[in-house]
Amino acid sequence: MFTGIIETMGTVTSTVQEGGNMEITVQAAIAPELKIDQSVSHNGVCLTVTAVEGQSYKAIAIAETLEKSNLGTIQPGQSLNLERSMLLNSRVDGHLVQGHVDGTGICESITEEGGSWLYRIRFRPQFAPLIVEKGSISMNGISLTVFNITDDAFTVAIIPYTYQHTNIQYLQPGDTVNLEFDILGKYVARQLGTKISAS
């Protein structure tokens, strides 16, 4: 479980295809503090650390993860948003994020507005019941508040700190982002019998 408050960025140094899976090597400042079997959120995707070597570590993304998220298209040199799993004795500054990406969205536009940035994100209409005005969403692992919601799009505002300390600074119109909708909304939709088709 995570909070959506990004700790640091890491750089992909290599990717190796192993059958349907991909082994990802990441260089990051937090690497020396990691342990094998520890959970780390990568662009919002929970992966298990399989090896630690100095300033780098390895993790495996299975085929389903590669299909559902933007990890399937990552290349060496790209940046990843990283967050270690939350501690139960600390504040939850974002919202409860599982690290189980529901699907991807497309960045439609970016508008600079008074020192902040507005990102318009298009998503699959079947997820519309899971998103509410001023509710929370995890986008590339970042806990954000959504507004200006339609049946297939929403806007998020990015403050300078978030822009400077996450890979959202590299996002361009047309790029793919990982989306995890609020777990509370998913449970409510399930109880109400709302059917959300698979991504």
ChimeraX attribute file (.defattr): number of C-alpha atoms within 10 A of each C-alpha:
attribute: neighborCount
match mode: 1-to-1
recipient: residues
	/A:1	18
	/A:2	24
	/A:3	24
	/A:4	32
	/A:5	23
	/A:6	25
	/A:7	15
	/A:8	16
	/A:9	22
	/A:10	23
	/A:11	19
	/A:12	21
	/A:13	17
	/A:14	16
	/A:15	17
	/A:16	11
	/A:17	11
	/A:18	12
	/A:19	8
	/A:20	10
	/A:21	16
	/A:22	19
	/A:23	16
	/A:24	23
	/A:25	24
	/A:26	26
	/A:27	22
	/A:28	19
	/A:29	15
	/A:30	17
	/A:31	19
	/A:32	13
	/A:33	9
	/A:34	18
	/A:35	14
	/A:36	13
	/A:37	12
	/A:38	15
	/A:39	22
	/A:40	23
	/A:41	27
	/A:42	24
	/A:43	29
	/A:44	32
	/A:45	30
	/A:46	26
	/A:47	21
	/A:48	17
	/A:49	20
	/A:50	17
	/A:51	16
	/A:52	19
	/A:53	12
	/A:54	11
	/A:55	14
	/A:56	20
	/A:57	23
	/A:58	22
	/A:59	24
	/A:60	19
	/A:61	21
	/A:62	16
	/A:63	14
	/A:64	11
	/A:65	21
	/A:66	17
	/A:67	15
	/A:68	19
	/A:69	24
	/A:70	22
	/A:71	21
	/A:72	16
	/A:73	9
	/A:74	16
	/A:75	14
	/A:76	13
	/A:77	13
	/A:78	15
	/A:79	22
	/A:80	26
	/A:81	25
	/A:82	28
	/A:83	26
	/A:84	21
	/A:85	18
	/A:86	18
	/A:87	11
	/A:88	8
	/A:89	6
	/A:90	7
	/A:91	9
	/A:92	14
	/A:93	10
	/A:94	18
	/A:95	21
	/A:96	19
	/A:97	28
	/A:98	21
	/A:99	26
	/A:100	21
	/A:101	23
	/A:102	18
	/A:103	21
	/A:104	22
	/A:105	22
	/A:106	19
	/A:107	20
	/A:108	18
	/A:109	16
	/A:110	17
	/A:111	11
	/A:112	11
	/A:113	10
	/A:114	7
	/A:115	8
	/A:116	15
	/A:117	17
	/A:118	15
	/A:119	21
	/A:120	22
	/A:121	26
	/A:122	22
	/A:123	20
	/A:124	15
	/A:125	13
	/A:126	15
	/A:127	19
	/A:128	17
	/A:129	16
	/A:130	20
	/A:131	21
	/A:132	19
	/A:133	13
	/A:134	13
	/A:135	15
	/A:136	26
	/A:137	26
	/A:138	29
	/A:139	23
	/A:140	29
	/A:141	32
	/A:142	28
	/A:143	23
	/A:144	20
	/A:145	20
	/A:146	21
	/A:147	18
	/A:148	12
	/A:149	18
	/A:150	15
	/A:151	14
	/A:152	14
	/A:153	21
	/A:154	21
	/A:155	22
	/A:156	21
	/A:157	20
	/A:158	20
	/A:159	13
	/A:160	12
	/A:161	9
	/A:162	16
	/A:163	15
	/A:164	12
	/A:165	14
	/A:166	23
	/A:167	21
	/A:168	19
	/A:169	13
	/A:170	11
	/A:171	14
	/A:172	14
	/A:173	13
	/A:174	13
	/A:175	14
	/A:176	21
	/A:177	24
	/A:178	24
	/A:179	28
	/A:180	24
	/A:181	24
	/A:182	20
	/A:183	17
	/A:184	12
	/A:185	16
	/A:186	17
	/A:187	13
	/A:188	13
	/A:189	15
	/A:190	12
	/A:191	9
	/A:192	9
	/A:193	9
	/A:194	14
	/A:195	11
	/A:196	15
	/A:197	9
	/A:198	9
	/A:199	11
